[in-house]
Amino acid sequence: MDYKVADLALAEFGRKEIRLAEHEMPGLMALRRQYRESQPLAGARITGSLHMTVQTAVLIETLVDLGAQVRWASCNIFSTQDHAAAAVVVGPDGTPDQPRGVPVFAWKGETIEEYWWCTEQALRWPDGDGPNMLLDDGGDATLLVHKGVDMEKTGVVPDPDDADSPDLAAISRLLRRSYAEDPRRWTTIAGGIRGVTEETTTGVHRLHQMAAAGTLLFPAINVNDSVTKSKFDNKYGCRHSLIDGINRATDVLIGGKLAVVCGYGDVGKGCAQALRGQGARVVVTEIDPICALQAAMDGYQVTTLDDVVTQADIVITATGCVNVVTVDHLSRMKHQAIVGNIGHFDHEIDMAGLAAVPGIRRVPIKPQVDEWVFPDGHSVIVLSEGRLLNLGNATGHPSFVMSNSFSNQVLAQIELFTKASEYPVGVYTLPKKLDEMVARLHLDALGVKLTTLTPQQAAYLGVPVDGPYKPDSYRY
Ligand code: NAI
């Protein structure tokens, strides 16, 4: 078995944490029981590109339990938990000497070049075939396939010198090499893919852009917009893991501080609530009048970053946008202000601009925590080099919330793999019935007792007794 992880000796620790996580992931474990016998994913070859954490290990082993073959890479250079990666490679029945699990290509602290190499390894199957399903978080595996196909179709091999980001330069180098080896590689791989299930807001945004441009090559299920994903993982997950990341990185007291949250979508709502829960004075910035009004109604001051940047102790970006925190903002911040991003990509804080400030010094405090000292002596503390801090500085969302997200992933994989002909190229969400099912799978663990509609009440509301209860337009 080919794989590349930090250290297989960590597998035993990883297995122990996976065992504890399984108990906290009732949705995934129920899906194992429900589908193990029928093996709906038999024949599926799934390439996953999603943070290689303990929770993801439970997802991977659920996919395998349902019949799939799987290869995996992480979707961020800092988010891998090395013990989880090791345990997945070793597998429940293997040993470090004789690994029998799933090929994983991921370790904490990859370079950008290594990151794209890992993504490529997950997409290239040893028998020469590619995957027939993608499971993506942020869309990087999907992007690589599309860029490869585009190159092979046009015959224009990208030039790394023309790339306007380190990621694009690394992709260009990878594609150059691949074109020299096999000028049809990505076309062949794409031709075998039945579809992709996408985990996050930013990846879904990319899919919609490709669908609108007519360049999307295969159907996609938007897992993010299952209610039991975005209204739980993005909100309650970040409510937990934002604070975890700040604490592990800095251990600074949050109470009494002025914290700015940029973006009041699902992620921003969870972040603002968490910071307020710690006693911070929270200020929100928004571009969308609806979200700005929501923040105001929730009791937050809403203003521009320009207005508060000189007083802020903590600035968190949660927008999925670019250049939200500029070099000008960074240079005007208080001494030792903490700056972090919890959005998917590292575009929200202008890190390249910061590094280019004449005379600036980067002082690494510990992995994923850097003090950037300006020539005048004042500094800012930047978490995870501007990449998502909850996975870079801490361990991401806890198992219970990820059980919701990943139950949607499993159902989406089954749906697309088994009913590919029902999904022409486009972007879809799972039916509400399945969304409600995911929620149901998590009620018992929390001691929730649901009220059942009487037939008379159901007729009055015009919904079936056992759901679905809301129209698709309902916003929760
Ligand atoms: P969303 O679309 O619900 O919220 C983003 C908000 O930011 C929107 O309300 C938008 O109006 C606002 N915004 C956009 N540009 C802005 C700007 N320049 N200044 C201020 N506000 C601005 O998206 P969601 O679901 O909250 O996700 C946000 C990001 O977080 C995405 O990149 C997503 O992929 C990522 N994400 C990260 C997670 C993590 O664990 N770190 C978990 C889930 C999502």
Residues whose N, C-alpha, C, O or C-beta is under 5 A from the ligand:
A	BS01	NAI	T200 T201 T202 N234 C262 G263 Y264 G265 D266 V267 G268 T285 E286 I287 D288 C291 A318 T319 G320 C321 V324 I342 G343 H344 F345 L388 N390
